[in-house]
Amino acid sequence: MLDINDEEIKMRQHVNPLSKVFNDIEPIPHLKDIFNDHTKPLHLDIGCGSGNFLINLAKHNKNWNYIGLEIREKLVNKSKSKLKDESIDNLFFAFGNAEYLIEDCIGKFPEI
């Protein structure tokens, strides 16, 4: 954080999603391996950041399952560590380029 004239300014790290660094992903497991009830509707949040919004949403709406995708690994790790302190079984965070993650797991989503 920068301190300019006694004002605190937050600067966020940006990444290039086209970088070859993000070509390789850790596949998202099948939904039945992630969630207790994989038949619930699925909310996919692309660019979930620090995960606070999804954690609150998952806590207050147990009728849905949630997957948060984020390209900044540090934020995904923080989100996952927040989950350890909560009893939330309808939320999963994944690190990587959303294009490749979605391509990998599209067959794992429930059929409509």
C-alpha positions as a printed Julia matrix, in Angstrom:
112×3 Matrix{Float64}:
   0.0     0.0     0.0
   1.14    3.51   -0.74
   0.82    6.36    1.67
   0.39    9.64   -0.18
  -0.39   12.72    1.89
  -1.64   10.55    4.75
  -4.08    8.75    2.43
  -3.87    5.02    2.08
  -4.08    3.74   -1.49
  -4.39    0.04   -2.22
  -2.75   -1.26   -5.36
  -3.91   -4.57   -6.77
  -1.66   -6.97   -8.63
  -2.81   -7.59  -12.18
  -1.93  -10.61  -14.25
  -1.96  -11.3   -17.95
  -4.44  -14.16  -18.52
  -2.88  -14.72  -21.95
   0.49  -15.55  -20.4
   1.64  -19.12  -21.04
   2.13  -19.45  -17.27
  -1.64  -19.99  -17.01
  -1.94  -22.6   -19.79
  -1.57  -25.49  -17.35
  -4.33  -25.95  -14.78
  -5.15  -28.25  -11.93
  -8.44  -29.77  -13.09
 -11.54  -29.14  -11.02
 -12.77  -32.46   -9.58
 -16.17  -33.8   -10.59
 -18.96  -32.0    -8.74
 -19.96  -35.18   -6.87
 -16.43  -35.24   -5.42
 -16.6   -31.6    -4.28
 -20.09  -31.14   -2.86
 -22.23  -33.18   -0.48
 -25.21  -32.64   -2.8
 -23.94  -32.16   -6.34
 -27.49  -31.95   -7.73
 -28.08  -28.42   -6.41
 -27.96  -25.55   -8.93
 -24.43  -24.3    -9.56
 -23.26  -20.69   -9.39
 -19.92  -20.14  -11.15
 -18.1   -16.93  -10.17
 -15.33  -16.0   -12.6
 -12.83  -13.68  -10.96
 -13.93  -14.25   -7.38
 -11.07  -12.23   -5.9
 -10.6   -12.77   -2.18
 -13.73  -14.94   -1.97
 -15.55  -12.87    0.65
 -18.66  -12.38   -1.48
 -18.94  -16.1    -2.28
 -18.31  -17.15    1.31
 -21.16  -14.95    2.51
 -23.4   -16.07   -0.34
 -22.72  -19.76    0.3
 -23.34  -19.32    4.04
 -26.7   -17.68    3.5
 -27.93  -19.72    0.55
 -27.46  -23.44    1.16
 -29.76  -24.29   -1.77
 -26.95  -23.66   -4.27
 -23.41  -24.87   -4.84
 -20.7   -22.32   -5.66
 -17.4   -22.46   -7.51
 -15.1   -19.45   -7.45
 -12.46  -19.17  -10.17
  -9.55  -16.79   -9.72
  -6.34  -16.33  -11.7
  -4.35  -14.94   -8.75
  -3.14  -17.96   -6.81
  -2.44  -15.96   -3.64
  -6.11  -14.95   -3.44
  -7.29  -18.53   -3.99
  -5.05  -19.74   -1.19
  -6.42  -17.03    1.13
  -9.98  -17.97    0.16
  -9.34  -21.63    0.86
  -7.81  -20.82    4.25
 -10.92  -18.79    5.16
 -13.04  -21.86    4.39
 -11.14  -23.9     6.97
 -12.63  -21.72    9.7
 -16.17  -22.06    8.34
 -18.52  -25.02    8.04
 -19.37  -24.44    4.39
 -19.86  -27.52    2.24
 -21.33  -25.84   -0.84
 -18.3   -23.78   -1.95
 -15.12  -24.62   -3.85
 -12.3   -22.32   -5.0
 -10.07  -23.05   -8.01
  -6.93  -21.31   -9.25
  -6.22  -20.78  -12.94
  -7.28  -19.19  -16.18
 -11.07  -19.4   -16.35
 -11.01  -20.22  -20.07
  -9.07  -23.43  -19.44
 -10.83  -24.31  -16.19
 -14.26  -24.05  -17.79
 -13.13  -25.97  -20.85
 -11.85  -28.73  -18.58
 -14.92  -29.04  -16.38
 -17.81  -28.32  -18.74
 -18.65  -32.03  -18.87
 -18.66  -32.15  -15.07
 -21.49  -29.63  -14.79
 -25.0   -31.05  -14.34
 -27.07  -31.45  -17.46
 -30.09  -29.2   -17.77
